[in-house]
Amino acid sequence: MTGGHLAVQHAARAQFGASMGAILRPIDRIRTTRHEIEYPTTTTWIDEDSVRDDLPTAVAVVNAADKALPHLTVFVL
C-alpha cells in the first residue's frame, strides 16, 4: 500500500524511530484499520474491542507529536 499516510509514517519512523519506537510501532496496524473503515469491502469487519484497545496508542501518538512540534523546524525542499 502506498500513499500520503504511508509516506508520513515512514518519515516519522525514520526521524523518530530511535526515541519513539514503542509509540510508533502499532501505527501501521492502526493506519490499515482506518483505511479499511474508510474504504470498506463486502468482507470488511472491524472488532470494536481492537479499536478500543488502540485508542490509548493513538492518544499517545498525538501527545508525543504535540510535545515534539515546538522543537522541529520547518522542512523545506
Distance bins in CASP14 RR format, pairs under 12 A and 6 or more apart:
PFRMAT RR
TARGET T0000
AUTHOR 0000-0000-0000
RMODE 2
METHOD distances of the structure
MODEL  1
1 7 0 0 0 0 0 1 0 0 0 0 0
1 9 0 0 0 0 0 1 0 0 0 0 0
1 10 0 0 0 0 0 1 0 0 0 0 0
1 28 0 0 0 0 1 0 0 0 0 0 0
1 31 0 0 0 0 1 0 0 0 0 0 0
1 32 1 0 0 1 0 0 0 0 0 0 0
1 34 0 0 0 0 0 1 0 0 0 0 0
1 35 1 0 0 1 0 0 0 0 0 0 0
1 36 0 0 0 0 0 1 0 0 0 0 0
1 39 0 0 0 0 0 1 0 0 0 0 0
2 8 0 0 0 0 0 1 0 0 0 0 0
2 9 0 0 0 0 0 1 0 0 0 0 0
2 10 0 0 0 0 0 1 0 0 0 0 0
2 35 0 0 0 0 0 1 0 0 0 0 0
3 9 0 0 0 0 1 0 0 0 0 0 0
3 10 0 0 0 0 1 0 0 0 0 0 0
3 11 0 0 0 0 0 1 0 0 0 0 0
3 31 0 0 0 0 0 1 0 0 0 0 0
3 35 0 0 0 0 0 1 0 0 0 0 0
4 10 0 0 0 0 1 0 0 0 0 0 0
4 11 0 0 0 0 1 0 0 0 0 0 0
4 12 0 0 0 0 0 1 0 0 0 0 0
4 31 0 0 0 0 0 1 0 0 0 0 0
4 35 0 0 0 0 0 1 0 0 0 0 0
5 11 0 0 0 0 0 1 0 0 0 0 0
5 12 0 0 0 0 0 1 0 0 0 0 0
5 27 0 0 0 0 1 0 0 0 0 0 0
5 28 0 0 0 0 1 0 0 0 0 0 0
5 30 0 0 0 0 0 1 0 0 0 0 0
5 31 1 0 1 0 0 0 0 0 0 0 0
5 32 0 0 0 0 1 0 0 0 0 0 0
5 33 0 0 0 0 0 1 0 0 0 0 0
5 34 0 0 0 0 1 0 0 0 0 0 0
5 35 1 0 0 1 0 0 0 0 0 0 0
5 38 0 0 0 0 0 1 0 0 0 0 0
6 12 0 0 0 0 0 1 0 0 0 0 0
6 13 0 0 0 0 0 1 0 0 0 0 0
6 27 0 0 0 0 0 1 0 0 0 0 0
6 28 0 0 0 0 1 0 0 0 0 0 0
6 31 1 0 0 1 0 0 0 0 0 0 0
6 32 0 0 0 0 1 0 0 0 0 0 0
6 34 0 0 0 0 0 1 0 0 0 0 0
6 35 0 0 0 0 1 0 0 0 0 0 0
7 13 0 0 0 0 0 1 0 0 0 0 0
7 14 0 0 0 0 0 1 0 0 0 0 0
7 31 0 0 0 0 0 1 0 0 0 0 0
8 14 0 0 0 0 0 1 0 0 0 0 0
8 15 0 0 0 0 0 1 0 0 0 0 0
8 16 0 0 0 0 0 1 0 0 0 0 0
8 24 0 0 0 0 0 1 0 0 0 0 0
8 27 0 0 0 0 1 0 0 0 0 0 0
8 28 0 0 0 0 0 1 0 0 0 0 0
8 31 0 0 0 0 1 0 0 0 0 0 0
8 61 0 0 0 0 0 1 0 0 0 0 0
8 65 0 0 0 0 0 1 0 0 0 0 0
8 75 0 0 0 0 0 1 0 0 0 0 0
9 15 0 0 0 0 0 1 0 0 0 0 0
9 16 0 0 0 0 0 1 0 0 0 0 0
9 17 0 0 0 0 0 1 0 0 0 0 0
9 24 1 0 0 1 0 0 0 0 0 0 0
9 25 0 0 0 0 0 1 0 0 0 0 0
9 26 0 0 0 0 0 1 0 0 0 0 0
9 27 1 0 1 0 0 0 0 0 0 0 0
9 28 1 0 0 1 0 0 0 0 0 0 0
9 29 0 0 0 0 0 1 0 0 0 0 0
9 30 0 0 0 0 1 0 0 0 0 0 0
9 31 1 0 0 1 0 0 0 0 0 0 0
9 32 0 0 0 0 0 1 0 0 0 0 0
9 34 0 0 0 0 0 1 0 0 0 0 0
9 35 0 0 0 0 0 1 0 0 0 0 0
9 61 0 0 0 0 0 1 0 0 0 0 0
10 16 0 0 0 0 0 1 0 0 0 0 0
10 17 0 0 0 0 0 1 0 0 0 0 0
10 24 0 0 0 0 0 1 0 0 0 0 0
10 27 0 0 0 0 0 1 0 0 0 0 0
10 28 0 0 0 0 1 0 0 0 0 0 0
10 31 0 0 0 0 0 1 0 0 0 0 0
11 17 0 0 0 0 0 1 0 0 0 0 0
11 24 0 0 0 0 0 1 0 0 0 0 0
11 27 0 0 0 0 0 1 0 0 0 0 0
11 72 0 0 0 0 0 1 0 0 0 0 0
11 75 0 0 0 0 1 0 0 0 0 0 0
12 18 0 0 0 0 0 1 0 0 0 0 0
12 19 0 0 0 0 0 1 0 0 0 0 0
12 20 1 0 0 1 0 0 0 0 0 0 0
12 21 0 0 0 0 1 0 0 0 0 0 0
12 23 0 0 0 0 1 0 0 0 0 0 0
12 24 1 0 0 1 0 0 0 0 0 0 0
12 25 0 0 0 0 0 1 0 0 0 0 0
12 27 1 0 0 1 0 0 0 0 0 0 0
12 28 0 0 0 0 0 1 0 0 0 0 0
12 31 0 0 0 0 0 1 0 0 0 0 0
12 61 0 0 0 0 1 0 0 0 0 0 0
12 64 0 0 0 0 1 0 0 0 0 0 0
12 65 0 0 0 0 1 0 0 0 0 0 0
12 68 0 0 0 0 1 0 0 0 0 0 0
12 72 0 0 0 0 0 1 0 0 0 0 0
13 19 0 0 0 0 0 1 0 0 0 0 0
13 20 0 0 0 0 1 0 0 0 0 0 0
13 21 1 0 0 1 0 0 0 0 0 0 0
13 22 0 0 0 0 0 1 0 0 0 0 0
13 23 0 0 0 0 0 1 0 0 0 0 0
13 24 1 0 1 0 0 0 0 0 0 0 0
13 25 0 0 0 0 1 0 0 0 0 0 0
13 26 0 0 0 0 0 1 0 0 0 0 0
13 27 0 0 0 0 1 0 0 0 0 0 0
13 28 0 0 0 0 1 0 0 0 0 0 0
13 31 0 0 0 0 0 1 0 0 0 0 0
13 61 0 0 0 0 0 1 0 0 0 0 0
14 20 0 0 0 0 0 1 0 0 0 0 0
14 21 0 0 0 0 0 1 0 0 0 0 0
14 24 0 0 0 0 0 1 0 0 0 0 0
15 21 0 0 0 0 0 1 0 0 0 0 0
15 24 0 0 0 0 0 1 0 0 0 0 0
15 65 0 0 0 0 0 1 0 0 0 0 0
15 68 0 0 0 0 1 0 0 0 0 0 0
15 71 0 0 0 0 0 1 0 0 0 0 0
15 72 0 0 0 0 1 0 0 0 0 0 0
15 73 0 0 0 0 0 1 0 0 0 0 0
15 75 0 0 0 0 1 0 0 0 0 0 0
16 22 0 0 0 0 0 1 0 0 0 0 0
16 23 0 0 0 0 1 0 0 0 0 0 0
16 24 1 0 0 1 0 0 0 0 0 0 0
16 25 0 0 0 0 0 1 0 0 0 0 0
16 27 0 0 0 0 0 1 0 0 0 0 0
16 61 0 0 0 0 0 1 0 0 0 0 0
16 64 0 0 0 0 1 0 0 0 0 0 0
16 65 0 0 0 0 1 0 0 0 0 0 0
16 67 0 0 0 0 0 1 0 0 0 0 0
16 68 1 0 0 1 0 0 0 0 0 0 0
16 69 0 0 0 0 0 1 0 0 0 0 0
16 71 0 0 0 0 0 1 0 0 0 0 0
16 72 0 0 0 0 0 1 0 0 0 0 0
17 23 0 0 0 0 1 0 0 0 0 0 0
17 24 1 0 1 0 0 0 0 0 0 0 0
17 25 0 0 0 0 1 0 0 0 0 0 0
17 27 0 0 0 0 0 1 0 0 0 0 0
17 64 0 0 0 0 0 1 0 0 0 0 0
17 68 0 0 0 0 0 1 0 0 0 0 0
18 24 0 0 0 0 0 1 0 0 0 0 0
19 64 0 0 0 0 1 0 0 0 0 0 0
19 67 0 0 0 0 0 1 0 0 0 0 0
19 68 0 0 0 0 1 0 0 0 0 0 0
19 71 0 0 0 0 0 1 0 0 0 0 0
20 26 0 0 0 0 0 1 0 0 0 0 0
20 27 0 0 0 0 1 0 0 0 0 0 0
20 57 0 0 0 0 0 1 0 0 0 0 0
20 60 0 0 0 0 1 0 0 0 0 0 0
20 61 0 0 0 0 1 0 0 0 0 0 0
20 63 0 0 0 0 0 1 0 0 0 0 0
20 64 1 0 1 0 0 0 0 0 0 0 0
20 65 0 0 0 0 1 0 0 0 0 0 0
20 67 0 0 0 0 0 1 0 0 0 0 0
20 68 0 0 0 0 1 0 0 0 0 0 0
21 27 0 0 0 0 1 0 0 0 0 0 0
21 57 0 0 0 0 0 1 0 0 0 0 0
21 60 0 0 0 0 0 1 0 0 0 0 0
21 61 0 0 0 0 0 1 0 0 0 0 0
21 64 0 0 0 0 0 1 0 0 0 0 0
22 57 0 0 0 0 1 0 0 0 0 0 0
22 60 0 0 0 0 1 0 0 0 0 0 0
22 61 0 0 0 0 0 1 0 0 0 0 0
22 64 0 0 0 0 0 1 0 0 0 0 0
23 30 0 0 0 0 0 1 0 0 0 0 0
23 56 0 0 0 0 0 1 0 0 0 0 0
23 57 1 0 0 1 0 0 0 0 0 0 0
23 58 0 0 0 0 0 1 0 0 0 0 0
23 59 0 0 0 0 0 1 0 0 0 0 0
23 60 1 0 1 0 0 0 0 0 0 0 0
23 61 1 0 1 0 0 0 0 0 0 0 0
23 62 0 0 0 0 0 1 0 0 0 0 0
23 63 0 0 0 0 1 0 0 0 0 0 0
23 64 1 0 1 0 0 0 0 0 0 0 0
23 65 0 0 0 0 1 0 0 0 0 0 0
23 67 0 0 0 0 0 1 0 0 0 0 0
23 68 0 0 0 0 0 1 0 0 0 0 0
24 30 0 0 0 0 0 1 0 0 0 0 0
24 31 0 0 0 0 0 1 0 0 0 0 0
24 57 0 0 0 0 1 0 0 0 0 0 0
24 58 0 0 0 0 0 1 0 0 0 0 0
24 60 0 0 0 0 1 0 0 0 0 0 0
24 61 1 0 0 1 0 0 0 0 0 0 0
24 64 0 0 0 0 1 0 0 0 0 0 0
24 65 0 0 0 0 0 1 0 0 0 0 0
24 68 0 0 0 0 0 1 0 0 0 0 0
25 54 0 0 0 0 0 1 0 0 0 0 0
25 57 0 0 0 0 1 0 0 0 0 0 0
25 60 0 0 0 0 0 1 0 0 0 0 0
25 61 0 0 0 0 0 1 0 0 0 0 0
26 32 0 0 0 0 0 1 0 0 0 0 0
26 33 0 0 0 0 0 1 0 0 0 0 0
26 50 0 0 0 0 0 1 0 0 0 0 0
26 53 0 0 0 0 1 0 0 0 0 0 0
26 54 1 0 0 1 0 0 0 0 0 0 0
26 55 0 0 0 0 0 1 0 0 0 0 0
26 56 0 0 0 0 0 1 0 0 0 0 0
26 57 1 0 1 0 0 0 0 0 0 0 0
26 58 0 0 0 0 1 0 0 0 0 0 0
26 60 0 0 0 0 1 0 0 0 0 0 0
26 61 0 0 0 0 1 0 0 0 0 0 0
27 33 0 0 0 0 0 1 0 0 0 0 0
27 34 0 0 0 0 0 1 0 0 0 0 0
27 54 0 0 0 0 1 0 0 0 0 0 0
27 57 1 0 0 1 0 0 0 0 0 0 0
27 58 0 0 0 0 1 0 0 0 0 0 0
27 60 0 0 0 0 0 1 0 0 0 0 0
27 61 1 0 0 1 0 0 0 0 0 0 0
27 62 0 0 0 0 0 1 0 0 0 0 0
27 64 0 0 0 0 0 1 0 0 0 0 0
27 65 0 0 0 0 0 1 0 0 0 0 0
28 34 0 0 0 0 0 1 0 0 0 0 0
28 35 0 0 0 0 0 1 0 0 0 0 0
28 54 0 0 0 0 0 1 0 0 0 0 0
28 57 0 0 0 0 0 1 0 0 0 0 0
28 61 0 0 0 0 0 1 0 0 0 0 0
29 35 0 0 0 0 0 1 0 0 0 0 0
29 36 0 0 0 0 0 1 0 0 0 0 0
29 46 0 0 0 0 0 1 0 0 0 0 0
29 50 0 0 0 0 1 0 0 0 0 0 0
29 51 0 0 0 0 0 1 0 0 0 0 0
29 53 0 0 0 0 0 1 0 0 0 0 0
29 54 1 0 0 1 0 0 0 0 0 0 0
29 57 0 0 0 0 1 0 0 0 0 0 0
29 58 0 0 0 0 0 1 0 0 0 0 0
30 36 0 0 0 0 0 1 0 0 0 0 0
30 37 0 0 0 0 0 1 0 0 0 0 0
30 46 0 0 0 0 0 1 0 0 0 0 0
30 50 0 0 0 0 1 0 0 0 0 0 0
30 51 0 0 0 0 1 0 0 0 0 0 0
30 53 0 0 0 0 0 1 0 0 0 0 0
30 54 1 0 1 0 0 0 0 0 0 0 0
30 55 0 0 0 0 1 0 0 0 0 0 0
30 56 0 0 0 0 0 1 0 0 0 0 0
30 57 1 0 0 1 0 0 0 0 0 0 0
30 58 1 0 0 1 0 0 0 0 0 0 0
30 59 0 0 0 0 0 1 0 0 0 0 0
30 60 0 0 0 0 0 1 0 0 0 0 0
30 61 0 0 0 0 1 0 0 0 0 0 0
30 62 0 0 0 0 0 1 0 0 0 0 0
31 37 0 0 0 0 0 1 0 0 0 0 0
31 38 0 0 0 0 0 1 0 0 0 0 0
31 54 0 0 0 0 0 1 0 0 0 0 0
31 57 0 0 0 0 0 1 0 0 0 0 0
31 58 0 0 0 0 0 1 0 0 0 0 0
31 61 0 0 0 0 0 1 0 0 0 0 0
32 38 0 0 0 0 0 1 0 0 0 0 0
32 39 0 0 0 0 0 1 0 0 0 0 0
32 44 0 0 0 0 0 1 0 0 0 0 0
32 46 0 0 0 0 0 1 0 0 0 0 0
32 50 0 0 0 0 0 1 0 0 0 0 0
32 54 0 0 0 0 0 1 0 0 0 0 0
33 39 0 0 0 0 0 1 0 0 0 0 0
33 40 0 0 0 0 0 1 0 0 0 0 0
33 44 0 0 0 0 1 0 0 0 0 0 0
33 45 0 0 0 0 0 1 0 0 0 0 0
33 46 1 0 0 1 0 0 0 0 0 0 0
33 47 0 0 0 0 1 0 0 0 0 0 0
33 48 0 0 0 0 0 1 0 0 0 0 0
33 50 1 0 0 1 0 0 0 0 0 0 0
33 51 1 0 0 1 0 0 0 0 0 0 0
33 52 0 0 0 0 0 1 0 0 0 0 0
33 53 0 0 0 0 0 1 0 0 0 0 0
33 54 1 0 0 1 0 0 0 0 0 0 0
33 55 0 0 0 0 0 1 0 0 0 0 0
33 57 0 0 0 0 0 1 0 0 0 0 0
33 58 0 0 0 0 0 1 0 0 0 0 0
34 40 0 0 0 0 0 1 0 0 0 0 0
34 44 0 0 0 0 0 1 0 0 0 0 0
34 46 0 0 0 0 1 0 0 0 0 0 0
34 51 0 0 0 0 1 0 0 0 0 0 0
34 54 0 0 0 0 1 0 0 0 0 0 0
34 58 0 0 0 0 1 0 0 0 0 0 0
35 41 0 0 0 0 0 1 0 0 0 0 0
35 44 0 0 0 0 0 1 0 0 0 0 0
35 46 0 0 0 0 0 1 0 0 0 0 0
36 43 0 0 0 0 1 0 0 0 0 0 0
36 44 1 0 1 0 0 0 0 0 0 0 0
36 45 0 0 0 0 1 0 0 0 0 0 0
36 46 1 0 0 1 0 0 0 0 0 0 0
36 47 0 0 0 0 0 1 0 0 0 0 0
36 50 0 0 0 0 0 1 0 0 0 0 0
36 51 0 0 0 0 0 1 0 0 0 0 0
37 44 1 0 0 1 0 0 0 0 0 0 0
37 45 0 0 0 0 0 1 0 0 0 0 0
37 46 1 0 1 0 0 0 0 0 0 0 0
37 47 0 0 0 0 0 1 0 0 0 0 0
37 48 0 0 0 0 0 1 0 0 0 0 0
37 50 0 0 0 0 0 1 0 0 0 0 0
37 51 0 0 0 0 1 0 0 0 0 0 0
37 54 0 0 0 0 0 1 0 0 0 0 0
38 44 0 0 0 0 0 1 0 0 0 0 0
38 46 0 0 0 0 0 1 0 0 0 0 0
40 46 0 0 0 0 1 0 0 0 0 0 0
45 51 0 0 0 0 0 1 0 0 0 0 0
46 52 0 0 0 0 0 1 0 0 0 0 0
46 53 0 0 0 0 0 1 0 0 0 0 0
46 54 0 0 0 0 0 1 0 0 0 0 0
47 53 0 0 0 0 1 0 0 0 0 0 0
47 54 0 0 0 0 0 1 0 0 0 0 0
48 54 0 0 0 0 0 1 0 0 0 0 0
48 55 0 0 0 0 0 1 0 0 0 0 0
49 55 0 0 0 0 0 1 0 0 0 0 0
50 57 0 0 0 0 0 1 0 0 0 0 0
51 57 0 0 0 0 0 1 0 0 0 0 0
51 58 0 0 0 0 1 0 0 0 0 0 0
52 58 0 0 0 0 0 1 0 0 0 0 0
52 59 0 0 0 0 0 1 0 0 0 0 0
54 60 0 0 0 0 0 1 0 0 0 0 0
54 61 0 0 0 0 0 1 0 0 0 0 0
55 61 0 0 0 0 0 1 0 0 0 0 0
55 62 0 0 0 0 0 1 0 0 0 0 0
56 62 0 0 0 0 0 1 0 0 0 0 0
56 63 0 0 0 0 0 1 0 0 0 0 0
57 63 0 0 0 0 0 1 0 0 0 0 0
57 64 0 0 0 0 0 1 0 0 0 0 0
58 64 0 0 0 0 0 1 0 0 0 0 0
58 65 0 0 0 0 0 1 0 0 0 0 0
59 65 0 0 0 0 0 1 0 0 0 0 0
59 66 0 0 0 0 0 1 0 0 0 0 0
60 66 0 0 0 0 0 1 0 0 0 0 0
60 67 0 0 0 0 0 1 0 0 0 0 0
61 67 0 0 0 0 0 1 0 0 0 0 0
61 68 0 0 0 0 0 1 0 0 0 0 0
62 68 0 0 0 0 0 1 0 0 0 0 0
62 69 0 0 0 0 0 1 0 0 0 0 0
63 69 0 0 0 0 0 1 0 0 0 0 0
64 71 0 0 0 0 0 1 0 0 0 0 0
65 71 0 0 0 0 0 1 0 0 0 0 0
65 72 0 0 0 0 1 0 0 0 0 0 0
66 72 0 0 0 0 0 1 0 0 0 0 0
END
